[in-house]
Amino acid sequence: MRSSLRRLRRFGFGTEIARGHSRESDNRAWHWNAIAIPCDHVENQTVMSSPRLAHLPDFLSPPVIETVLGVSFPALPVGIPHYGLLWGAFRSEYPKFEVHGPIRFEPEQFGAQEAPEAVPAVQVVEQPEVRCWFLSKSGNHLVQVQRDGFLHNWRKVESEEPYPHYEQIRPIFERDWQILLEFLRREGLELPQVAQCEVTYVNHIERVGEWGDFGRLSNLFPNWCDRKHSFLPDPDAISFSTRFSMPDNRGRLRVAVRPAIRNTDGKPIFEFRLTARGAPGSSAIADILSWFDLGREWIVRGFADLTSPTAHKYWERTQ
């Protein structure tokens, strides 16, 4: 703990630990080693962790507060009663539930197929569209289900809780996805034909110390130029987004940075969101997990590329 406090003071960050979520979220919000892989416990059930890739950047204190693994597919012929039956299959691990409106999945398109961003439109539906949340007892783990999508979220609820790395979350998604497929088979319903996979990491970076004001944003994001103007003062808000295409049109990495106020403590932060999306080779679980691996690699490497060595020291980069 003392070393952590010294690290905070050295970079001018005071002594408070980052925690909580920003006010707004879309609620989507491997070291390979020849060693024994530990187990991860999610409430009642034990899930085997996956090995980790040794060549990827890694941090002891990353600012990540939420991760998402998800898939989207053409809408299934399910109604509201099915969600209640489905919760029965998940209830031992996710004893709490909430009901929300659906989210929109945006397919990544390339070349001649690429179209401008869709404009929301009013649609007439035969039955209400809903998105059901199944939550673990602690609220850290969350399954989201709607007719055309399935997602697993991990969320930081308490400031001191450790971040479960990707190799712990991946097998939980696999377990939960198999529960959904078994339910659909048992009910005689068609299985989803996965069109797109999505991996999202949400980071909260406190606006303090060397990047405490917008005029010094390049101390955090080196690609941002803090050019001084002859007339204009330093900006009082900055947000930006960009995207990067993967080789062979396998998907895209989308990056967005925006200022926000964290709702748990009212502190100003930068919300740094990285989302990788693309089509898997097929709907087979092996192809879904393989694309997740690719998306996670692009997010981790992209995070390291876009942030500064000074920030890496603060987050205690180990490789």
SVG drawing of the C-alpha trace seen along z (x, -y; Angstrom):
<svg xmlns="http://www.w3.org/2000/svg" viewBox="-48 -37 56 67">
<polyline fill="none" stroke="black" stroke-width="0.4" points="0.0,0.0 2.8,-2.4 4.4,-1.9 1.1,-2.6 0.8,-5.9 4.3,-6.9 3.5,-6.2 0.3,-8.4 2.2,-11.3 5.1,-11.0 2.8,-11.7 0.8,-14.4 -2.4,-12.3 -3.1,-12.8 -4.0,-9.6 -7.5,-8.6 -8.0,-5.4 -10.0,-5.6 -13.4,-3.9 -16.9,-3.8 -18.6,-4.5 -19.2,-7.7 -22.6,-9.2 -23.3,-7.9 -22.7,-4.5 -24.2,-2.5 -24.1,0.6 -22.7,2.9 -20.6,1.1 -2.6,14.1 0.4,14.9 0.8,18.6 2.8,20.3 3.5,23.9 2.0,23.5 -1.1,24.6 -4.0,22.2 -5.9,21.0 -9.7,21.2 -11.9,18.1 -15.1,18.3 -18.2,16.5 -20.6,16.6 -21.3,20.4 -19.6,22.0 -15.9,22.5 -14.8,21.7 -11.3,22.6 -9.3,19.6 -7.6,19.5 -3.9,19.2 -2.4,15.7 -0.3,14.5 3.1,13.4 3.8,10.9 0.9,8.5 1.2,5.3 0.2,5.8 -0.4,3.5 -0.7,4.1 -3.1,1.2 -5.0,0.6 -7.8,-2.0 -10.3,0.4 -13.7,0.3 -15.8,2.4 -15.3,5.1 -17.8,6.6 -17.8,9.7 -20.7,10.0 -22.2,11.3 -25.1,10.1 -27.2,12.1 -30.5,11.9 -33.4,11.6 -34.6,14.9 -38.3,15.7 -38.6,15.3 -41.1,13.4 -41.2,12.0 -42.2,15.3 -39.0,16.9 -36.9,14.4 -38.5,15.6 -37.8,19.2 -34.3,18.4 -33.6,16.6 -34.4,20.0 -31.4,21.5 -29.1,18.6 -30.6,18.0 -28.1,20.0 -25.3,17.8 -27.3,14.6 -30.0,14.3 -31.0,10.8 -32.6,9.3 -33.6,6.0 -35.4,5.1 -34.2,2.4 -34.8,1.2 -32.8,2.9 -29.5,1.6 -28.7,1.2 -25.9,3.3 -23.9,1.6 -22.4,4.0 -18.9,3.2 -18.9,2.9 -16.0,2.4 -15.5,1.2 -18.5,0.9 -20.8,2.2 -19.8,-0.5 -22.6,-2.9 -23.0,-6.1 -24.0,-5.8 -27.6,-4.8 -30.1,-7.4 -32.5,-6.2 -36.0,-5.8 -39.4,-5.0 -40.4,-1.4 -43.7,0.4 -43.3,3.7 -45.7,6.5 -44.5,6.9 -42.3,4.8 -38.6,5.2 -36.7,5.7 -33.2,6.4 -33.0,8.5 -30.2,8.2 -29.3,11.2 -27.0,10.0 -24.7,11.9 -25.3,11.4 -22.5,8.8 -23.5,7.1 -20.0,7.4 -21.0,9.9 -24.0,9.3 -25.5,11.2 -27.6,9.1 -30.0,10.8 -32.2,9.5 -33.7,11.0 -30.6,10.1 -27.8,10.1 -26.0,11.7 -23.4,10.0 -21.4,10.6 -20.2,7.6 -17.8,7.4 -18.2,4.1 -16.1,2.7 -18.5,2.1 -16.0,1.5 -12.9,-0.6 -10.5,1.9 -11.7,5.0 -9.1,6.5 -9.7,6.4 -10.3,9.9 -8.2,10.2 -9.5,11.4 -8.4,15.0 -10.8,15.2 -13.8,13.5 -13.5,15.6 -14.5,19.0 -17.4,17.3 -18.8,16.1 -18.3,19.6 -20.2,21.2 -23.1,18.7 -23.3,18.9 -23.6,22.7 -26.4,22.2 -28.3,20.1 -27.8,22.6 -29.0,25.5 -32.1,23.5 -32.9,22.7 -32.5,26.4 -34.7,27.5 -37.5,25.1 -37.3,26.2 -36.1,22.7 -33.6,22.0 -30.0,21.3 -28.4,17.9 -26.3,17.4 -23.6,15.1 -23.0,12.1 -20.6,10.1 -18.5,10.3 -17.7,7.4 -15.1,6.7 -15.2,3.5 -13.0,2.1 -14.1,-1.1 -11.4,-3.0 -11.8,-5.8 -8.8,-8.1 -8.9,-10.8 -8.1,-14.3 -5.4,-15.1 -1.6,-15.4 0.2,-15.7 -3.1,-15.5 -5.2,-17.5 -6.3,-20.0 -7.1,-19.9 -4.1,-21.9 -1.8,-19.1 -3.7,-16.2 -0.7,-15.1 0.9,-13.9 -1.8,-11.2 -2.4,-10.8 0.9,-11.6 -0.8,-11.7 -2.8,-14.7 -1.0,-18.0 -1.3,-20.6 -0.6,-23.4 -0.8,-26.9 -3.0,-29.4 -2.2,-33.1 -5.7,-34.1 -7.7,-31.2 -7.2,-30.0 -6.7,-26.3 -9.9,-24.4 -12.3,-23.7 -13.4,-20.3 -12.0,-17.8 -13.5,-14.7 -12.4,-12.7 -13.0,-9.3 -11.2,-7.4 -11.1,-3.9 -8.6,-1.4 -9.3,1.4 -7.8,4.8 -6.0,6.7 -8.1,8.6 -11.2,6.7 -11.5,8.9 -12.9,6.1 -12.3,2.6 -11.0,1.1 -13.0,-2.0 -11.6,-4.4 -13.4,-7.2 -12.2,-9.7 -14.6,-12.1 -14.7,-14.1 -17.1,-12.9 -18.1,-13.3 -17.9,-10.0 -21.2,-9.4 -19.8,-7.7 -17.6,-10.6 -18.3,-13.5 -14.6,-13.6 -13.8,-14.7 -12.4,-11.9 -11.6,-11.0 -13.7,-8.0 -11.4,-6.1 -13.5,-3.4 -12.0,-0.9 -14.3,1.4 -13.3,4.1 -16.0,5.5 -15.9,8.0 -17.4,11.1 -16.2,14.5 -15.5,17.4 -18.7,19.1 -21.2,19.4 -19.1,22.2 -17.9,21.4 -14.3,21.9 -14.6,19.3 -16.3,16.9 -13.6,17.3 -10.9,16.9 -12.4,13.6 -12.6,12.5 -8.9,13.2 -8.2,11.1 -10.4,8.2 -8.8,8.3 -5.3,8.2 -6.2,5.1 -7.6,3.4 -4.6,4.1 -2.1,3.2 -4.1,0.1 -4.4,-1.0 -0.6,-0.8 0.0,-2.6 -2.3,-5.5 -1.2,-6.2 2.0,-7.7 5.0,-6.1 4.3,-8.4 0.8,-7.0 2.3,-3.5 4.5,-4.1 1.5,-5.3 -0.5,-2.1 2.6,0.0 3.2,1.5 5.1,4.8 5.7,5.6"/>
</svg>
